[in-house]
Amino acid sequence: MAQPSATAEELKTARDTARRIALPWNSLFHALETAKSDSVALLAIEPDAESRTVVLAAEAKDYSAVLAYVAALSQQKEMDRVHLSHHEVKTGSSPRPITFTVSASWKGNA
């Protein structure tokens, strides 16, 4: 019995998956691990494998911790175009933490 051949869509999906696996994920995770801070909690990592960009959602104890985290990320050789996209003081709790998002691209050998 003959095996059915893969469709064009299945081949495209397989190529896309292989490309994503080959991306330099370790460089992204290394940069995030190196820039970590006791004053910042990383809540979400939203990478875009196609453009090699990432959006980070985080929470900090205060605004100086936000700025220090963004600066630490900017100093990572694996990161490029790091910038604070949004920040907001959470009301209704004490202390009043700051939620924020950071956008960046990451480099590495792929």
C-alpha positions as CSV (number, residue, x, y, z in Angstrom):
1,M,0.0,0.0,0.0
2,A,1.4,3.4,-1.0
3,Q,2.0,6.0,1.6
4,P,0.1,9.3,1.0
5,S,2.4,12.1,0.1
6,A,2.5,15.3,2.1
7,T,0.4,18.2,1.0
8,A,1.8,21.6,0.3
9,E,0.3,22.9,3.5
10,E,1.8,20.1,5.6
11,L,5.2,20.8,4.0
12,K,4.9,24.5,4.7
13,T,4.0,23.8,8.3
14,A,7.0,21.4,8.7
15,R,9.4,24.0,7.3
16,D,8.0,26.7,9.5
17,T,8.3,24.5,12.6
18,A,11.9,23.6,11.7
19,R,12.8,27.3,11.2
20,R,11.3,28.2,14.6
21,I,13.2,25.4,16.3
22,A,16.4,26.6,14.7
23,L,16.1,30.1,16.1
24,P,18.5,31.2,18.8
25,W,16.1,30.6,21.7
26,N,19.0,30.1,24.1
27,S,20.3,33.6,23.5
28,L,16.9,35.0,24.4
29,F,16.6,33.0,27.6
30,H,20.2,33.8,28.6
31,A,19.5,37.5,28.2
32,L,16.3,37.3,30.3
33,E,18.0,35.2,33.0
34,T,21.0,37.6,33.1
35,A,18.9,40.7,33.4
36,K,16.6,39.3,36.2
37,S,16.0,41.3,39.3
38,D,14.5,40.6,42.7
39,S,12.4,43.8,42.2
40,V,10.8,42.6,39.0
41,A,8.5,39.7,38.3
42,L,8.4,38.6,34.7
43,L,4.7,37.7,34.0
44,A,4.8,36.8,30.3
45,I,7.2,36.3,27.4
46,E,5.6,36.7,23.9
47,P,8.2,36.0,21.2
48,D,7.6,36.5,17.5
49,A,9.8,34.0,15.9
50,E,9.2,35.5,12.4
51,S,10.6,38.9,13.3
52,R,12.8,37.8,16.2
53,T,11.1,40.3,18.5
54,V,9.8,39.7,22.0
55,V,7.3,41.5,24.2
56,L,7.8,41.1,27.9
57,A,5.1,41.8,30.5
58,A,6.3,42.3,34.0
59,E,5.6,43.9,37.4
60,A,8.0,45.9,39.5
61,K,8.0,47.3,43.0
62,D,8.6,50.8,41.8
63,Y,9.5,52.9,38.8
64,S,13.2,52.8,39.5
65,A,13.1,49.0,39.3
66,V,11.4,49.3,35.9
67,L,14.1,51.5,34.6
68,A,16.9,49.4,36.0
69,Y,15.4,46.3,34.4
70,V,15.1,48.0,31.0
71,A,18.7,49.2,31.3
72,A,19.9,45.7,32.3
73,L,18.1,44.2,29.2
74,S,19.6,46.9,27.0
75,Q,23.1,45.9,28.2
76,Q,22.7,42.3,27.1
77,K,24.6,41.5,23.9
78,E,21.8,39.3,22.8
79,M,19.2,42.1,22.9
80,D,18.7,45.0,20.5
81,R,16.2,47.9,20.4
82,V,15.0,47.4,23.9
83,H,12.4,50.0,25.0
84,L,9.7,50.4,27.5
85,S,6.4,50.2,25.7
86,H,3.9,50.8,28.4
87,H,3.7,51.2,32.2
88,E,0.9,51.6,34.7
89,V,0.7,52.0,38.4
90,K,-1.7,49.4,39.9
91,T,-4.1,51.0,42.2
92,G,-6.1,49.4,45.0
93,S,-3.2,47.6,46.6
94,S,-0.4,48.6,48.9
95,P,2.4,48.8,47.9
96,R,1.3,50.0,44.5
97,P,3.4,47.9,42.0
98,I,3.9,49.0,38.4
99,T,3.0,46.7,35.5
100,F,4.9,47.3,32.3
101,T,5.8,45.9,28.9
102,V,9.1,45.9,27.2
103,S,9.7,45.4,23.5
104,A,13.0,44.2,22.1
105,S,14.6,42.1,19.4
106,W,17.1,39.4,20.0
107,K,20.2,38.4,18.2
108,G,22.1,35.1,18.0
109,N,23.3,32.5,15.6
110,A,20.6,30.6,13.9
